[in-house]
Amino acid sequence: MGTITINVNDDVEKQFRAIAREFYPDKKGYLGKAVTSAMQKWINEVSQNKISQRELELLEKGFKMGKIKFNSREELYER
């Protein structure tokens, strides 16, 4: 387990502590659990944004469909 020393705005700290205390009532280490949860949520959000950006770039670039030669989606589904 790591230790991080940070400086946070007083108002933000008070609000965070109050909400963390409500979420983890009467539990030792509530602040560490709340910070860990917040950090994990932020990591997941940033990771998901990176994945989304990469996938959008792939869509913009397009896909090679091998030897199949279609000019448009309509030709592919033409009957």
C-alpha positions in Angstrom: 0.0 0.0 0.0 1.3 3.4 -1.0 1.4 6.7 0.9 0.7 10.0 -0.9 1.0 13.4 0.7 -1.0 16.1 -1.1 -2.3 19.6 -0.6 -6.0 20.1 -1.2 -8.2 23.2 -1.1 -9.8 23.5 2.4 -13.3 23.7 1.1 -12.8 20.6 -1.1 -11.3 18.7 1.8 -14.2 19.5 4.1 -16.7 18.5 1.5 -14.8 15.3 0.6 -14.4 14.3 4.3 -18.1 14.8 4.9 -19.3 12.8 2.0 -16.7 10.0 2.7 -17.9 9.8 6.3 -21.5 9.4 5.1 -20.5 6.7 2.6 -18.3 4.8 4.9 -19.9 5.5 8.3 -18.0 4.5 11.5 -15.3 2.7 9.6 -11.6 3.1 10.4 -9.8 4.2 7.2 -12.8 5.7 5.6 -10.8 8.5 4.1 -8.3 6.2 2.5 -11.1 4.0 1.1 -12.9 7.1 -0.3 -9.7 8.5 -1.9 -8.8 5.0 -3.4 -12.4 4.8 -4.8 -12.2 8.3 -6.3 -8.8 7.6 -7.8 -9.9 4.3 -9.3 -13.0 6.0 -10.8 -10.8 8.7 -12.4 -8.3 6.1 -13.8 -11.2 4.1 -15.3 -12.7 7.3 -16.9 -9.4 8.4 -18.4 -8.7 4.9 -19.7 -12.1 4.7 -21.3 -11.6 8.1 -22.9 -8.3 6.9 -24.4 -10.0 3.7 -25.7 -12.8 5.8 -27.2 -10.4 8.1 -28.9 -8.4 5.2 -30.4 -11.5 3.5 -31.7 -12.8 6.7 -33.3 -9.4 7.2 -35.0 -9.7 3.7 -36.4 -13.2 4.4 -37.7 -12.0 7.6 -39.3 -9.1 5.8 -40.9 -11.4 3.0 -42.3 -10.9 -0.7 -42.6 -9.5 -2.8 -45.4 -11.9 -5.6 -46.3 -9.4 -7.7 -48.2 -10.3 -8.7 -51.8 -14.0 -7.7 -51.4 -14.5 -4.6 -53.6 -17.5 -2.5 -52.6 -17.8 1.2 -53.1 -20.6 1.7 -50.6 -22.6 0.0 -47.9 -25.6 0.0 -50.2 -23.8 -2.2 -52.7 -23.0 -4.7 -50.1 -26.6 -5.1 -49.1 -28.1 -4.7 -52.6 -30.6 -7.4 -53.5 
